[in-house]
Amino acid sequence: MIAADLYLKRIDFLQYLPRTDCKECGEVSCAAFVKHMKNGTRTPDNCPSLKGNQVRAFYLAMKADQFLPQVPALELPRPAPEGLTEINQANERSLLIVSGNSEFTQEVLTSIMACTLSPFWLLCVDCRGDTVDMAMIYQSLKAEKIAAHLEDSQLNHEKAKREMILPGFASSLQEPLARQTGWKVRVGPICIAELPLFLGDDWEVPPDLDFG
């Protein structure tokens, strides 16, 4: 099987470091520290500015290739169920993460969502079963579809948080979606494994998670 690119190499670890180049990690710069983390001669624990949940989020992103499922490339669309799913007893103040209804995308999402204790809403929108990158090329993931899902949902009222995270590939939907829904719309990372880093304290990594 030819495995699809999950864009793990697109994770920008440097932006989540303090970038003070303090050298306390033993390297000359934060950029050098990232390089040595990737080749295994340094670990997130070696950065004195990273604590607790941040360290675990770094490990999670760095070791994602060990637990994310391999999905085949060059496959025809594989539609999966669409709709709103509650993660970790989400409530009206929980963030909404938006994705498509590709079976493969949902497999990867499920694997990463299993690595948090935080409550989220997950909205899988009908994009004919295309993965998000392909859905943007084929224009099967649209702001109108997302807005329609939200219009009658339990999250679309004044007391709800009304804040969503779009996949990085769907950045072009940010402004039209904000106009149509009145929600705060943030563009997340391209790689799903970067979500724990991107969301910071909003993504609690279990303290007992085994990173091998």
Secondary structure, 3 states (H helix, E strand, C coil): CCECCCCHHHCCHHHHCCCCCCCCCCCCCHHHHHHHHHCCCCCHHHCCCCCHHHHHHHHHHHCHHHCCCCCECCCCCCECCCEEEEECCCCCCCEEEEEECEHHHHHHHHHHHCCCCCCEEEEEECCCCCCHHHHHHHCCCCHHHHHHHHHCCCCCCCCCCCEEEECHHHHHHHHHHHHHHCCEEEECCCCHHHHHHHHHHHCCCCCCCCCC
